[in-house]
Amino acid sequence: MKFKRIKKRWSKEIQALLNKSGVYVIRDRFTKEVLYVGESHTNRLKKTMIRHFQSWNSNSKKSTLKYLKEFLGLDIGAGRTYDLDLVEIAYEVTSKNEAIELENELIIKLNPRDNENKKEVLGFFEDPF
């Protein structure tokens, strides 16, 4: 995979990922620190990847998320977002079956800063007792 600076979420290159499965890596453009590794095995690579570059600051969105969390016990959030000007992206289109396996391999290899599932992939589980 080759890292590239994507200037617009709707660029032709990103649009070409519509209805594809695969993995993507987001890293800091300046420090080269790997921030996040993600995947889509449901032919939603474009949507899954670009959600990391959307703004989630509207009051109505905050209210909805607060309601879901407080009253329904659901912790549904927008996930980690990044400033497109500050990151580089690498991606690889794969089959549905390969996407999850490759994501796990990349998490182990790259140790991304922001992956919440990193401990599970690396084999660190909290002792329930």
PAVOBA-822006 format. One record per residue (C-alpha): residue in three letters; x, y, z. Coordinates in nm, 2 decimals. Layout:
# PAVOBA-822006
<site><residuo>ala</residuo><east>X</east><north>Y</north><up>Z</up></site>
...
//
This chain:
# PAVOBA-822006
<site><residuo>met</residuo><east>0.00</east><north>0.00</north><up>0.00</up></site>
<site><residuo>lys</residuo><east>0.12</east><north>0.35</north><up>-0.08</up></site>
<site><residuo>phe</residuo><east>0.03</east><north>0.65</north><up>0.13</up></site>
<site><residuo>lys</residuo><east>-0.13</east><north>0.94</north><up>-0.04</up></site>
<site><residuo>arg</residuo><east>-0.26</east><north>1.28</north><up>0.05</up></site>
<site><residuo>ile</residuo><east>-0.63</east><north>1.30</north><up>-0.04</up></site>
<site><residuo>lys</residuo><east>-0.75</east><north>1.65</north><up>-0.07</up></site>
<site><residuo>lys</residuo><east>-1.12</east><north>1.59</north><up>-0.10</up></site>
<site><residuo>arg</residuo><east>-1.35</east><north>1.32</north><up>0.03</up></site>
<site><residuo>trp</residuo><east>-1.53</east><north>1.31</north><up>-0.30</up></site>
<site><residuo>ser</residuo><east>-1.22</east><north>1.29</north><up>-0.53</up></site>
<site><residuo>lys</residuo><east>-1.24</east><north>1.05</north><up>-0.82</up></site>
<site><residuo>glu</residuo><east>-1.00</east><north>0.82</north><up>-0.66</up></site>
<site><residuo>ile</residuo><east>-1.22</east><north>0.79</north><up>-0.35</up></site>
<site><residuo>gln</residuo><east>-1.54</east><north>0.76</north><up>-0.56</up></site>
<site><residuo>ala</residuo><east>-1.38</east><north>0.46</north><up>-0.73</up></site>
<site><residuo>leu</residuo><east>-1.40</east><north>0.27</north><up>-0.40</up></site>
<site><residuo>leu</residuo><east>-1.78</east><north>0.26</north><up>-0.40</up></site>
<site><residuo>asn</residuo><east>-1.91</east><north>-0.09</north><up>-0.36</up></site>
<site><residuo>lys</residuo><east>-1.57</east><north>-0.23</north><up>-0.28</up></site>
<site><residuo>ser</residuo><east>-1.43</east><north>-0.42</north><up>0.02</up></site>
<site><residuo>gly</residuo><east>-1.08</east><north>-0.37</north><up>0.16</up></site>
<site><residuo>val</residuo><east>-0.86</east><north>-0.21</north><up>0.42</up></site>
<site><residuo>tyr</residuo><east>-0.72</east><north>0.14</north><up>0.48</up></site>
<site><residuo>val</residuo><east>-0.46</east><north>0.30</north><up>0.70</up></site>
<site><residuo>ile</residuo><east>-0.46</east><north>0.66</north><up>0.82</up></site>
<site><residuo>arg</residuo><east>-0.14</east><north>0.82</north><up>0.94</up></site>
<site><residuo>asp</residuo><east>-0.02</east><north>1.16</north><up>1.04</up></site>
<site><residuo>arg</residuo><east>0.12</east><north>1.34</north><up>0.74</up></site>
<site><residuo>phe</residuo><east>0.40</east><north>1.50</north><up>0.92</up></site>
<site><residuo>thr</residuo><east>0.51</east><north>1.25</north><up>1.19</up></site>
<site><residuo>lys</residuo><east>0.42</east><north>0.94</north><up>0.99</up></site>
<site><residuo>glu</residuo><east>0.26</east><north>0.79</north><up>1.31</up></site>
<site><residuo>val</residuo><east>-0.01</east><north>0.54</north><up>1.21</up></site>
<site><residuo>leu</residuo><east>-0.33</east><north>0.66</north><up>1.36</up></site>
<site><residuo>tyr</residuo><east>-0.59</east><north>0.41</north><up>1.25</up></site>
<site><residuo>val</residuo><east>-0.64</east><north>0.09</north><up>1.06</up></site>
<site><residuo>gly</residuo><east>-0.99</east><north>0.00</north><up>0.93</up></site>
<site><residuo>glu</residuo><east>-1.17</east><north>-0.23</north><up>0.70</up></site>
<site><residuo>ser</residuo><east>-1.49</east><north>-0.29</north><up>0.52</up></site>
<site><residuo>his</residuo><east>-1.59</east><north>-0.64</north><up>0.43</up></site>
<site><residuo>thr</residuo><east>-1.94</east><north>-0.53</north><up>0.32</up></site>
<site><residuo>asn</residuo><east>-1.86</east><north>-0.35</north><up>0.00</up></site>
<site><residuo>arg</residuo><east>-1.87</east><north>-0.01</north><up>0.18</up></site>
<site><residuo>leu</residuo><east>-1.50</east><north>0.08</north><up>0.18</up></site>
<site><residuo>lys</residuo><east>-1.56</east><north>0.43</north><up>0.05</up></site>
<site><residuo>lys</residuo><east>-1.83</east><north>0.51</north><up>0.31</up></site>
<site><residuo>thr</residuo><east>-1.64</east><north>0.34</north><up>0.59</up></site>
<site><residuo>met</residuo><east>-1.32</east><north>0.53</north><up>0.51</up></site>
<site><residuo>ile</residuo><east>-1.46</east><north>0.88</north><up>0.46</up></site>
<site><residuo>arg</residuo><east>-1.66</east><north>0.88</north><up>0.78</up></site>
<site><residuo>his</residuo><east>-1.33</east><north>0.95</north><up>0.95</up></site>
<site><residuo>phe</residuo><east>-1.32</east><north>1.29</north><up>0.77</up></site>
<site><residuo>gln</residuo><east>-1.67</east><north>1.41</north><up>0.84</up></site>
<site><residuo>ser</residuo><east>-1.77</east><north>1.67</north><up>1.10</up></site>
<site><residuo>trp</residuo><east>-2.01</east><north>1.55</north><up>1.37</up></site>
<site><residuo>asn</residuo><east>-2.06</east><north>1.88</north><up>1.55</up></site>
<site><residuo>ser</residuo><east>-2.42</east><north>1.96</north><up>1.50</up></site>
<site><residuo>asn</residuo><east>-2.64</east><north>2.00</north><up>1.81</up></site>
<site><residuo>ser</residuo><east>-2.90</east><north>1.76</north><up>1.67</up></site>
<site><residuo>lys</residuo><east>-2.64</east><north>1.49</north><up>1.62</up></site>
<site><residuo>lys</residuo><east>-2.51</east><north>1.54</north><up>1.97</up></site>
<site><residuo>ser</residuo><east>-2.86</east><north>1.52</north><up>2.11</up></site>
<site><residuo>thr</residuo><east>-2.94</east><north>1.20</north><up>1.93</up></site>
<site><residuo>leu</residuo><east>-2.62</east><north>1.04</north><up>2.04</up></site>
<site><residuo>lys</residuo><east>-2.68</east><north>1.15</north><up>2.40</up></site>
<site><residuo>tyr</residuo><east>-3.03</east><north>1.00</north><up>2.39</up></site>
<site><residuo>leu</residuo><east>-2.91</east><north>0.67</north><up>2.25</up></site>
<site><residuo>lys</residuo><east>-2.64</east><north>0.65</north><up>2.52</up></site>
<site><residuo>glu</residuo><east>-2.83</east><north>0.77</north><up>2.82</up></site>
<site><residuo>phe</residuo><east>-3.18</east><north>0.63</north><up>2.77</up></site>
<site><residuo>leu</residuo><east>-3.12</east><north>0.32</north><up>2.55</up></site>
<site><residuo>gly</residuo><east>-2.78</east><north>0.22</north><up>2.68</up></site>
<site><residuo>leu</residuo><east>-2.64</east><north>0.22</north><up>2.33</up></site>
<site><residuo>asp</residuo><east>-2.29</east><north>0.37</north><up>2.28</up></site>
<site><residuo>ile</residuo><east>-2.31</east><north>0.47</north><up>1.92</up></site>
<site><residuo>gly</residuo><east>-2.07</east><north>0.74</north><up>1.82</up></site>
<site><residuo>ala</residuo><east>-1.93</east><north>0.89</north><up>1.51</up></site>
<site><residuo>gly</residuo><east>-1.59</east><north>0.72</north><up>1.58</up></site>
<site><residuo>arg</residuo><east>-1.26</east><north>0.89</north><up>1.55</up></site>
<site><residuo>thr</residuo><east>-1.24</east><north>1.17</north><up>1.30</up></site>
<site><residuo>tyr</residuo><east>-0.93</east><north>1.34</north><up>1.14</up></site>
<site><residuo>asp</residuo><east>-0.85</east><north>1.66</north><up>0.96</up></site>
<site><residuo>leu</residuo><east>-0.80</east><north>1.56</north><up>0.60</up></site>
<site><residuo>asp</residuo><east>-0.52</east><north>1.82</north><up>0.56</up></site>
<site><residuo>leu</residuo><east>-0.32</east><north>1.65</north><up>0.84</up></site>
<site><residuo>val</residuo><east>-0.32</east><north>1.29</north><up>0.73</up></site>
<site><residuo>glu</residuo><east>-0.22</east><north>1.05</north><up>0.45</up></site>
<site><residuo>ile</residuo><east>-0.42</east><north>0.75</north><up>0.35</up></site>
<site><residuo>ala</residuo><east>-0.33</east><north>0.41</north><up>0.21</up></site>
<site><residuo>tyr</residuo><east>-0.58</east><north>0.15</north><up>0.11</up></site>
<site><residuo>glu</residuo><east>-0.61</east><north>-0.18</north><up>-0.06</up></site>
<site><residuo>val</residuo><east>-0.91</east><north>-0.33</north><up>-0.23</up></site>
<site><residuo>thr</residuo><east>-0.95</east><north>-0.69</north><up>-0.13</up></site>
<site><residuo>ser</residuo><east>-1.22</east><north>-0.96</north><up>-0.13</up></site>
<site><residuo>lys</residuo><east>-1.47</east><north>-0.96</north><up>0.15</up></site>
<site><residuo>asn</residuo><east>-1.30</east><north>-1.26</north><up>0.31</up></site>
<site><residuo>glu</residuo><east>-0.95</east><north>-1.10</north><up>0.31</up></site>
<site><residuo>ala</residuo><east>-1.05</east><north>-0.77</north><up>0.45</up></site>
<site><residuo>ile</residuo><east>-1.08</east><north>-0.87</north><up>0.82</up></site>
<site><residuo>glu</residuo><east>-0.77</east><north>-1.08</north><up>0.82</up></site>
<site><residuo>leu</residuo><east>-0.56</east><north>-0.81</north><up>0.65</up></site>
<site><residuo>glu</residuo><east>-0.69</east><north>-0.55</north><up>0.90</up></site>
<site><residuo>asn</residuo><east>-0.58</east><north>-0.77</north><up>1.19</up></site>
<site><residuo>glu</residuo><east>-0.24</east><north>-0.83</north><up>1.03</up></site>
<site><residuo>leu</residuo><east>-0.19</east><north>-0.45</north><up>0.98</up></site>
<site><residuo>ile</residuo><east>-0.29</east><north>-0.37</north><up>1.34</up></site>
<site><residuo>ile</residuo><east>-0.03</east><north>-0.62</north><up>1.47</up></site>
<site><residuo>lys</residuo><east>0.24</east><north>-0.48</north><up>1.23</up></site>
<site><residuo>leu</residuo><east>0.16</east><north>-0.11</north><up>1.25</up></site>
<site><residuo>asn</residuo><east>0.03</east><north>-0.07</north><up>1.61</up></site>
<site><residuo>pro</residuo><east>-0.21</east><north>0.22</north><up>1.53</up></site>
<site><residuo>arg</residuo><east>-0.26</east><north>0.47</north><up>1.80</up></site>
<site><residuo>asp</residuo><east>-0.64</east><north>0.50</north><up>1.78</up></site>
<site><residuo>asn</residuo><east>-0.78</east><north>0.15</north><up>1.72</up></site>
<site><residuo>glu</residuo><east>-1.00</east><north>0.05</north><up>2.01</up></site>
<site><residuo>asn</residuo><east>-0.99</east><north>-0.32</north><up>1.91</up></site>
<site><residuo>lys</residuo><east>-0.61</east><north>-0.32</north><up>1.91</up></site>
<site><residuo>lys</residuo><east>-0.58</east><north>-0.50</north><up>2.24</up></site>
<site><residuo>glu</residuo><east>-0.81</east><north>-0.78</north><up>2.13</up></site>
<site><residuo>val</residuo><east>-0.62</east><north>-0.83</north><up>1.80</up></site>
<site><residuo>leu</residuo><east>-0.29</east><north>-0.83</north><up>1.98</up></site>
<site><residuo>gly</residuo><east>-0.42</east><north>-1.09</north><up>2.24</up></site>
<site><residuo>phe</residuo><east>-0.45</east><north>-0.87</north><up>2.55</up></site>
<site><residuo>phe</residuo><east>-0.77</east><north>-0.94</north><up>2.73</up></site>
<site><residuo>glu</residuo><east>-0.86</east><north>-0.80</north><up>3.07</up></site>
<site><residuo>asp</residuo><east>-0.89</east><north>-1.06</north><up>3.34</up></site>
<site><residuo>pro</residuo><east>-1.26</east><north>-1.07</north><up>3.43</up></site>
<site><residuo>phe</residuo><east>-1.19</east><north>-1.17</north><up>3.79</up></site>
//
